[in-house]
Amino acid sequence: MSRHPGLVDDARLCVTELVTNAHRHTRTPLIGVHVAVNRKRVTVAVSDDGGPAGTALARPLRTDDEQEHGRGLVLVESLALAWGTGGGGERHPGRTVVWFTLGRPGATA
């Protein structure tokens, strides 16, 4: 992240939110964090074994400002250029992945 000092705080907050969600909402024994950095963007993927329903939240829940919990994905959505969820694919078979990308708007990879 030394190439992107202006993104460190946003990345730290988003990673904390996604890891906290994986810890609270799954029984996974291992939470994985993978970071890819290029000249213009940073992409982070957090993987887990999935929750009781087998998948992570697919979209952020809208909450009021007084609510203490449930704003993590709303924060991620507001800070990230893009974010999403999916299966782990070949790299993480059977796992759920939530990812986000930070960078300058309009920057291409």
N, C-alpha and C positions, 0 to 999 in steps of 0.2 A: 504494500500500500504506500510505499515511499514515493511512488510516482503520482499518487493521488492524495496528498495531504488534506485537501478540502473534503474528501469523502470519508475519512476515518471515523468521525463521530457518527455519521449516518449509517455507515456499515456496522459499527459496533452496536448501535441501537437495533438495527434490523436483525442482526445475528442473534442478539439477546432475545428478541421477541420470538423468533422461530425456534430457537433451542428451548426456550421456556414452554412454548406450545407443545413441542414434542415430549418434553418431560412430563407436563401436566396431563396430556390427553392420550398418551400411549403407555404401553407397558414394555417398551423397547429396552433391551439391556445395553444398546449401543446407539448413540446419536452421532452421525457423521457430519462433518462440515468440510466442504470442498470449495476452494477459492480459485478463480481464474482471473488473471489481471492482464490487460493489454494496454496499449498507449492511451486509449480513450475511455475504457470502461472497466468496471469490476463486476464480476458475477459470482454470487455465492449460492451454493446449494446445500440445504440441510436435509439429511435423510434419516428415516426411522423405520421401525417395523410396522407402522400404522396403528391406528387406535382401535378401540373396541368395535367400531363400525368398519374397520379395515382401511379407511382413507382419512386424509387430513381434510380440513375445511377447504372447500373449493373457492370460496369468495369471502371477503371480509364482512363481518357483521356490523351493521350500523348501530352505534350506541350513542346515548346522550353523554354530555360532558361530565355529569355527576357520577356515572358508573365507574367503579374501581377496576373492573376486569373487562376483557373482551375488546380492547382497542388495538391489540398488537398488529393484526393484519391490516387494519385501517392505517396505522402508522407506516407500515411497510409500503402499502399502496400509495400513500402520499409522498414518500421519499424516493421511491424507485422509479426509474424510467419504464421498467417492465417487471412483472413478477408472475408466478404461476405455480401450479402443482402438477404432479404426474407420478407415474410409476418410475421405478429405478432403472428400468431397461436392462440392457446387458451389463452395465457397470454395477448396478445395485439391484439384482433381481429380487422380486418380492418385497421391495422396500418402497415407501412413500417418500417423495422428494418435493420440497417447497424451495423455490429459488427466487432470487431477485437480482436485478442489474442496476447499478448506479453509474452515473457519468454525466457528462454535459448533455443537455437536450440537443438533439440534432446531430450528435456525434455518431459516426458509423464505426463499426469495429475494425 
